[in-house]
């Protein structure tokens, strides 16, 4: 089928490349000429494992094209996917103007019986509103509007698309459902279930799913705090409850709170929608507040653990591993608070470009060991694999102090202690350096062990 994707951001590019991989002819459009020029040369402006390679492969197969002329591309399209931004305001409401403008702009150029598909995350009722706008723009009702929410995780987006748990189709008419079933037929043949429902249900599924996953993160972080008070180990607790098939182990890793482009924005929008319609979501409202408070509390914990005007090494600034995304990352809250407290902050991240534009009065290093050199305190803030396999004896020799604060619980405490490091994770008992290496950093460790979560 001939498909047009409006928006060459994270969702738009992943959707375009994966639909082309399914055998469709896809044209991805964006109003930014520089971005399109880069993509036409197979230069991908975002970091997502495997995406650059897949885009290059589909371009070479002539199934994937990029252009700024969306109107021309739409002339013979079977479907147009809208993957434009839906930013949120301070109160959590999302701005639908980009979605509405894109739909109205493209509508006059579509052939009769084409389907507009909302891939952007939108509040319930948006598809029906867009349908009325499109009908008014065309002077008739020959264009269908459907909802097809995405469930892509940054770092595993291609796998999430091509090996999805399910495909959700929101359709208020038989024609749009049939078109989307044809588009996703290759995945259905692989055994991926397709759930077809009304557009309002599809829109709610997206928000409710993300809210529930975010609640799991908030819950395990609260459990981690309790484990520290009682001498428990949250990793063992999470493993035990995660083995219950009704719960599952995903999103049960204690950490510095959730960030990125989805969970913070979607939970706020979900809560805002509840307030607007008189059906408040108190669990989600509380989650949002506690998630922000956690980042500030961990900043205070780092400040208390470090010597005054000391040097702190922060390993990882992206909100999670395998992405360069720093939107609402814990680092954007924590690092400025450390700087304001008078600490010398040294940073490393494998994909640092976005963070470099947002964090000031810090020093960046090209290697983790460079950031750790002469540090009084080391903090693991993002769970990059390269931090899991750090040469800990070398780390201990490089540091001026010997305190390691692992805010992702990715480093083995025994291995750290054996290397001469005072280890503190989240939701687990601190472990002092092996006796042979004791002698520096003890004061900081005592402060750390006594500090609040």
C-alpha positions as CSV (number, residue, x, y, z in Angstrom):
1,X,0.0,0.0,0.0
2,X,1.0,3.6,-0.5
3,X,1.5,5.3,2.9
4,X,2.4,8.9,3.9
5,X,3.8,9.6,7.3
6,X,3.7,13.2,8.5
7,X,6.4,14.0,11.0
8,X,10.0,12.8,10.9
9,X,10.6,12.6,14.7
10,X,11.2,9.6,16.8
11,X,7.7,8.0,16.2
12,X,7.5,9.1,12.6
13,X,10.9,7.8,11.5
14,X,10.4,4.4,13.3
15,X,6.9,4.0,11.9
16,X,8.1,4.9,8.4
17,X,11.1,2.5,8.4
18,X,9.1,-0.4,9.9
19,X,6.1,0.1,7.5
20,X,8.5,0.0,4.6
21,X,10.1,-3.1,6.0
22,X,6.6,-4.7,5.9
23,X,6.7,-4.1,2.1
24,X,4.7,-0.9,1.8
25,X,5.7,2.2,-0.2
26,X,6.3,4.9,2.4
27,X,6.9,8.6,2.1
28,X,7.9,10.4,5.3
29,X,7.3,14.1,5.3
30,X,8.5,17.0,7.5
31,X,8.4,20.7,7.3
32,X,12.1,21.0,8.3
33,X,14.1,21.1,5.1
34,X,17.4,20.5,6.8
35,X,16.1,17.4,8.5
36,X,14.7,16.0,5.3
37,X,17.9,16.8,3.4
38,X,19.9,14.9,6.1
39,X,17.4,11.9,5.8
40,X,17.6,11.9,2.1
41,X,21.4,11.3,2.6
42,X,20.6,8.6,5.1
43,X,21.8,10.7,8.0
44,X,19.4,10.0,10.9
45,X,19.1,12.9,13.4
46,X,18.2,10.7,16.4
47,X,19.9,7.8,18.1
48,X,17.9,4.6,18.2
49,X,19.6,1.2,17.9
50,X,19.2,-0.2,14.4
51,X,17.2,2.7,13.0
52,X,19.9,4.2,10.8
53,X,20.6,0.8,9.3
54,X,16.9,0.0,8.7
55,X,16.3,3.4,7.0
56,X,19.3,3.0,4.8
57,X,18.2,-0.5,3.8
58,X,14.6,0.6,3.0
59,X,15.8,3.6,1.0
60,X,18.1,1.3,-1.0
61,X,15.1,-1.0,-1.7
62,X,13.2,2.2,-2.9
63,X,10.4,1.6,-0.4
64,X,11.2,4.6,1.8
65,X,11.4,8.2,0.6
66,X,11.6,11.6,2.3
67,X,10.2,14.9,1.2
68,X,9.0,18.3,2.4
69,X,6.1,18.2,-0.2
70,X,3.4,16.4,1.8
71,X,0.6,17.5,-0.5
72,X,2.2,15.9,-3.6
73,X,2.9,12.7,-1.7
74,X,-0.7,12.5,-0.5
75,X,-2.2,12.6,-4.0
76,X,-2.3,8.8,-4.3
77,X,-2.0,7.7,-0.7
78,X,-4.1,4.9,0.8
79,X,-3.3,6.1,4.3
80,X,-1.7,9.1,6.0
81,X,-0.2,8.5,9.4
82,X,0.0,11.7,11.6
83,X,3.1,11.5,13.8
84,X,3.4,15.1,14.7
85,X,4.1,16.6,18.1
86,X,1.5,16.9,20.9
87,X,3.3,19.0,23.5
88,X,1.9,19.5,27.0
89,X,1.4,22.7,29.0
90,X,2.1,23.3,32.7
91,X,-1.3,21.8,33.7
92,X,-0.8,18.6,31.7
93,X,-3.2,19.4,28.9
94,X,-1.8,18.5,25.5
95,X,-1.7,20.9,22.5
96,X,-3.6,19.3,19.6
97,X,-3.0,22.2,17.2
98,X,-0.3,20.3,15.2
99,X,-2.5,17.3,14.7
100,X,-5.5,19.4,13.7
101,X,-3.5,21.6,11.4
102,X,-1.7,18.7,9.7
103,X,-5.0,16.9,9.1
104,X,-6.8,19.9,7.7
105,X,-3.8,20.8,5.5
106,X,-3.4,17.3,4.0
107,X,-7.2,16.6,3.6
108,X,-7.8,18.5,0.4
109,X,-5.1,16.6,-1.4
110,X,-6.1,13.0,-0.5
111,X,-7.9,10.8,-2.9
112,X,-11.4,9.7,-1.9
113,X,-11.5,6.8,0.5
114,X,-8.1,7.5,1.9
115,X,-7.7,7.0,5.7
116,X,-6.0,9.5,8.1
117,X,-4.4,7.5,11.0
118,X,-3.6,9.2,14.3
119,X,-0.2,7.8,15.4
120,X,0.5,10.8,17.7
121,X,-0.6,10.3,21.3
122,X,-3.8,12.2,21.7
123,X,-6.6,12.5,24.3
124,X,-9.8,10.5,24.0
125,X,-12.2,12.0,21.5
126,X,-9.5,13.5,19.2
127,X,-10.1,11.2,16.3
128,X,-13.7,12.1,16.2
129,X,-12.9,15.8,16.4
130,X,-10.3,15.5,13.6
131,X,-12.9,13.7,11.5
132,X,-15.3,16.7,11.8
133,X,-12.5,19.1,10.9
134,X,-11.5,17.0,7.8
135,X,-15.1,16.7,6.7
136,X,-15.4,20.5,6.9
137,X,-12.2,21.0,5.0
138,X,-13.2,18.7,2.2
139,X,-16.9,19.6,2.2
140,X,-17.9,15.9,2.6
141,X,-17.3,12.8,4.6
142,X,-15.3,10.6,2.2
143,X,-12.1,10.5,4.3
144,X,-12.1,8.2,7.4
145,X,-10.1,9.0,10.5
146,X,-8.7,6.2,12.6
147,X,-6.5,5.8,15.7
148,X,-3.5,3.6,15.9
149,X,-1.5,4.3,19.1
150,X,2.1,3.4,19.3
151,X,3.7,1.5,22.1
152,X,7.4,2.0,21.3
153,X,10.1,2.1,23.9
154,X,13.2,4.2,23.2
155,X,16.1,1.8,22.8
156,X,14.0,-1.1,21.5
157,X,11.6,0.7,19.1
158,X,12.1,-1.5,16.1
159,X,11.6,-4.7,18.0
160,X,8.5,-3.2,19.7
161,X,7.0,-2.4,16.3
162,X,7.9,-5.5,14.4
163,X,7.3,-7.9,17.4
164,X,4.6,-6.1,19.2
165,X,2.4,-7.6,22.0
166,X,-0.6,-6.4,20.1
167,X,-1.7,-3.9,17.5
168,X,-4.5,-1.6,18.6
169,X,-6.8,-0.3,15.8
170,X,-9.3,2.4,16.7
171,X,-11.9,2.6,13.9
172,X,-15.4,4.0,13.9
173,X,-16.2,2.6,10.4
174,X,-15.5,-0.6,8.6
175,X,-13.4,0.9,5.8
176,X,-10.7,2.4,8.1
177,X,-10.5,-0.9,10.0
178,X,-10.1,-2.8,6.8
179,X,-7.3,-0.5,5.6
180,X,-5.4,-0.8,8.8
181,X,-5.8,-4.6,8.9
182,X,-4.3,-4.7,5.4
183,X,-1.4,-2.5,6.4
184,X,-0.6,-4.8,9.4
185,X,-1.4,-8.0,7.7
186,X,2.3,-9.1,7.6
187,X,2.5,-8.8,11.4
188,X,-0.8,-10.6,11.9
189,X,0.5,-13.5,9.8
190,X,3.4,-13.7,12.4
191,X,0.8,-14.2,15.1
192,X,0.7,-10.7,16.5
193,X,-2.9,-10.1,17.7
194,X,-4.9,-7.2,16.3
195,X,-7.4,-5.5,18.7
196,X,-10.0,-3.5,16.8
197,X,-12.2,-1.2,18.8
198,X,-13.7,2.3,18.6
199,X,-11.4,5.3,18.4
200,X,-12.1,6.6,21.9
201,X,-11.2,3.2,23.4
202,X,-7.9,3.1,21.4
203,X,-7.0,6.5,22.6
204,X,-7.7,5.6,26.2
205,X,-5.8,2.3,25.9
206,X,-2.6,4.2,25.1
207,X,-2.9,6.6,28.1
208,X,-4.1,3.9,30.6
209,X,-1.3,1.5,29.6
210,X,1.4,4.1,30.1
211,X,-0.1,5.3,33.4
212,X,-0.2,1.7,34.7
213,X,3.5,1.1,33.7
214,X,4.5,4.4,35.3
215,X,2.6,3.4,38.5
216,X,4.8,0.2,38.6
217,X,7.9,2.3,38.6
218,X,6.6,4.6,41.3
219,X,5.5,1.6,43.4
220,X,8.9,-0.1,43.3
221,X,10.7,3.1,44.2
222,X,8.5,3.4,47.3
223,X,9.2,-0.2,48.1
224,X,13.0,0.5,47.7
225,X,12.7,3.3,50.3
226,X,11.0,0.8,52.7
227,X,13.7,-1.8,52.0
228,X,16.4,0.6,53.1
229,X,14.6,1.3,56.4
230,X,14.1,-2.4,57.1
231,X,17.4,-3.8,55.8
232,X,15.8,-5.5,52.8
233,X,17.0,-5.8,49.2
234,X,14.6,-4.4,46.6
235,X,16.2,-6.4,43.8
236,X,15.2,-9.6,45.6
237,X,11.7,-8.2,46.4
238,X,11.2,-7.2,42.8
239,X,12.3,-10.5,41.6
240,X,9.9,-12.3,43.9
241,X,6.8,-10.3,43.0
242,X,7.7,-10.1,39.3
243,X,7.6,-13.8,39.0
244,X,3.9,-13.7,39.6
245,X,2.5,-13.9,36.1
246,X,-0.3,-11.5,37.1
247,X,2.4,-8.8,37.8
248,X,5.4,-9.5,35.6
249,X,8.9,-8.3,36.2
250,X,9.0,-5.4,33.7
251,X,9.2,-1.8,35.1
252,X,10.1,-3.1,38.6
253,X,13.6,-1.7,38.7
254,X,14.2,0.9,41.4
255,X,15.7,4.1,40.0
256,X,15.7,7.9,40.0
257,X,12.1,8.1,38.6
258,X,10.7,8.0,35.1
259,X,11.4,10.4,32.4
260,X,11.5,10.6,28.6
261,X,8.9,11.7,26.1
262,X,6.0,9.4,27.1
263,X,5.4,8.6,30.8
264,X,5.7,12.2,32.2
265,X,3.6,13.8,29.4
266,X,1.1,10.9,29.2
267,X,0.5,10.7,33.0
268,X,-0.1,14.4,33.1
269,X,-2.5,14.3,30.2
270,X,-4.3,11.4,31.6
271,X,-4.7,13.1,35.0
272,X,-5.7,16.4,33.3
273,X,-8.3,14.5,31.2
274,X,-9.8,13.0,34.3
275,X,-10.1,16.4,36.0
276,X,-11.7,17.9,32.9
277,X,-14.3,15.2,32.7
278,X,-15.0,15.0,36.4
279,X,-13.4,11.6,36.8
280,X,-10.2,12.3,38.7
281,X,-7.3,9.9,38.7
282,X,-5.9,10.2,42.2
283,X,-3.3,7.4,42.0
284,X,-1.8,9.1,38.9
285,X,-2.0,12.5,40.4
286,X,0.0,11.3,43.4
287,X,2.5,9.4,41.2
288,X,3.3,12.6,39.2
289,X,4.1,14.5,42.4
290,X,6.2,11.7,43.9
291,X,8.2,11.1,40.7
292,X,9.4,14.7,40.7
293,X,10.0,14.7,44.4
294,X,12.2,11.6,44.1
295,X,14.6,13.3,41.7
296,X,15.0,16.2,44.2
297,X,15.4,13.8,47.1
298,X,18.2,11.9,45.3
299,X,20.0,15.1,44.5
300,X,19.9,15.9,48.3
301,X,21.2,12.4,49.0
302,X,24.2,13.0,46.6
303,X,24.9,16.4,48.1
304,X,24.9,15.0,51.7
305,X,27.2,12.2,50.6
306,X,29.8,14.4,48.9
307,X,32.3,16.5,50.7
308,X,31.7,20.2,50.6
309,X,32.8,21.7,47.3
310,X,33.8,18.1,46.3
311,X,34.0,16.6,42.9
312,X,31.2,14.3,41.8
313,X,31.2,12.1,38.7
314,X,27.8,11.5,37.1
315,X,27.7,8.5,34.8
316,X,24.7,8.8,32.4
317,X,22.5,11.8,31.6
318,X,19.9,10.3,29.2
319,X,16.6,9.2,30.8
320,X,17.4,5.6,30.1
321,X,20.0,3.5,28.3
322,X,20.2,3.1,24.6
323,X,18.8,6.5,23.8
324,X,20.1,10.1,23.6
325,X,16.8,11.4,24.9
326,X,17.1,13.7,27.9
327,X,13.5,14.9,28.0
328,X,12.6,15.0,31.7
329,X,15.6,12.9,32.5
330,X,16.6,12.8,36.2
331,X,19.9,14.4,35.3
332,X,18.1,17.6,34.3
333,X,16.8,18.0,37.8
334,X,19.7,16.5,39.8
335,X,22.8,18.0,38.1
336,X,21.7,21.7,38.4
337,X,21.0,21.1,42.1
338,X,24.5,19.7,42.6
339,X,26.0,22.7,40.8
340,X,23.9,25.1,42.9
341,X,25.2,23.3,46.0
342,X,28.8,24.2,45.0
343,X,29.9,20.7,43.8
344,X,32.2,20.3,40.9
345,X,30.2,18.0,38.5
346,X,31.9,15.9,35.9
347,X,29.7,14.0,33.4
348,X,29.9,11.2,30.9
349,X,27.2,9.7,28.7
350,X,27.7,7.6,25.5
351,X,25.2,9.9,23.7
352,X,25.8,13.3,25.2
353,X,24.9,15.8,22.6
354,X,21.3,16.6,23.8
355,X,22.4,16.9,27.4
356,X,25.3,19.1,26.5
357,X,22.9,21.7,25.1
358,X,20.9,21.7,28.4
359,X,23.4,21.3,31.2
360,X,25.8,24.2,32.1
361,X,28.6,24.8,34.5
362,X,29.7,21.2,34.3
363,X,32.6,19.4,32.7
364,X,32.1,16.7,30.1
365,X,34.4,13.7,29.5
366,X,34.8,11.4,26.6
367,X,35.1,8.3,28.8
368,X,33.6,7.2,32.0
369,X,37.1,6.8,33.6
370,X,37.8,10.4,32.6
371,X,34.8,11.6,34.5
372,X,35.7,9.4,37.5
373,X,39.3,10.6,37.8
374,X,39.9,12.4,41.1
375,X,36.1,12.2,42.0
376,X,35.1,12.1,45.6
377,X,31.9,10.4,44.8
378,X,30.7,8.5,41.8
379,X,27.0,8.2,40.8
380,X,25.5,5.8,38.2
381,X,22.4,7.6,36.9
382,X,21.7,5.8,33.6
383,X,21.8,2.0,33.2
384,X,24.1,1.9,30.1
385,X,25.7,-1.5,29.7
386,X,29.2,-0.1,29.7
387,X,28.7,1.1,33.3
388,X,27.6,-2.5,34.3
389,X,31.0,-3.7,33.2
390,X,33.3,-1.0,34.6
391,X,36.7,-2.1,35.6
392,X,36.0,-1.4,39.3
393,X,39.6,-1.8,40.6
394,X,40.7,0.8,38.0
395,X,37.8,3.0,39.1
396,X,38.9,2.8,42.7
397,X,42.4,3.8,41.8
398,X,41.3,6.7,39.7
399,X,39.0,8.2,42.3
400,X,40.1,10.5,45.1
401,X,37.3,9.1,47.3
402,X,35.9,5.6,47.2
403,X,32.1,6.0,47.4
404,X,29.9,4.6,44.6
405,X,26.2,5.5,44.6
406,X,24.5,3.2,42.2
407,X,21.0,4.7,41.4
408,X,20.2,1.9,39.0
409,X,21.4,-1.1,41.0
410,X,23.4,-2.4,38.0
411,X,26.7,-3.0,39.7
412,X,27.3,-6.0,42.0
413,X,27.9,-4.8,45.5
414,X,30.3,-7.6,46.4
415,X,32.4,-6.8,43.3
416,X,32.4,-3.1,44.2
417,X,33.4,-3.7,47.8
418,X,36.1,-6.2,46.7
419,X,37.6,-3.5,44.4
420,X,37.8,-1.1,47.3
421,X,34.7,0.9,46.9
422,X,32.0,1.8,49.4
423,X,28.9,0.8,47.6
424,X,25.3,2.1,48.1
425,X,22.5,1.1,45.8
426,X,18.8,1.9,46.0
427,X,16.7,-0.2,48.3
428,X,19.5,-2.3,49.6
429,X,22.0,-2.2,52.5
430,X,25.2,-0.3,52.0
431,X,28.4,-2.4,51.6
432,X,31.7,-1.0,52.8
433,X,34.9,-1.5,50.9
434,X,36.9,-4.7,51.7
435,X,39.2,-4.1,54.7
436,X,42.4,-4.0,52.6
437,X,41.1,-1.0,50.8
438,X,39.6,1.0,53.7
439,X,41.2,4.3,54.6
440,X,39.6,6.9,52.4
441,X,36.0,7.8,51.8
442,X,34.6,6.4,55.1
443,X,33.1,9.7,56.2
444,X,31.2,10.1,53.0
445,X,29.9,6.5,53.2
446,X,28.7,7.0,56.7
447,X,26.8,10.1,55.6
448,X,25.4,8.2,52.7
449,X,24.2,5.3,54.8
450,X,22.4,7.7,57.1
451,X,20.8,9.9,54.4
452,X,17.1,9.7,53.6
453,X,15.9,8.1,50.4
